[in-house]
Amino acid sequence: MNTPTIEKLVILDVRPGLAKGIDPFQEIMATKQELADDETLKIINTFEPIPLINKFKAMGYQSWTERPEEGVIHTFFKKESGGQADELPNVETFEGTDFQQKLTSFCDRINKIDVRQLEMPEPMVNILKELENLEPDHALFVEHKKMPQFLLPELKDRNYSIISNEINEDHLQLLIFRAD
């Protein structure tokens, strides 16, 4: 791919937030909203954000990466002409009893993982790995810190549904299962 010409560059370094365990998704999307059509967004990160690249591609952006030094990834996003916004899939959020009913409906057909102590992108990687080995009539119960925004399009593409139950601001339970 030929690297597009950069006329105006907006730089967002998400490494400080990642080091504190803060998901940069909201900051990235807010920055994208402010981006003019002739501006290119450069995100400085510690890993290649494949789900983000896929999300931006669906919104009409071309992307490319550079690795200026070990452990540093620069990902660039430039709007292509005619690109349209693509919203994230909706997630069903259930209050305690509704979530519990769905959870109970799977009886003993539940695999459980806890990803709250993992650094990004490990929670998503582990969840997708677990789903690859999940029996068709089973569900995956996940203890998570927050809603994994980049996981949602991946679940939709793989025909999974997800429901959530918020325990507190730093603890969310997710139930992921095959969509009917």
Buried (B, 14 or more C-beta within 10 A) or exposed (E): EEEBEEEEEBEBBBBEBBEEBBBBBEBBBEBBEEBEEEBBBBBBBBBEBBBBBBBBBBBBBBBBBEEEEEEBBBBBBBBEEEBEEEEBEEBEBBEEEEBBEBBEEBEEEBBEBEBBEBEBBEBBEBBBEBBEEBEEEBBBBBBBBBBBBBBBBBBBEEEBBBBBBBEEEEEBBBBBBBEE
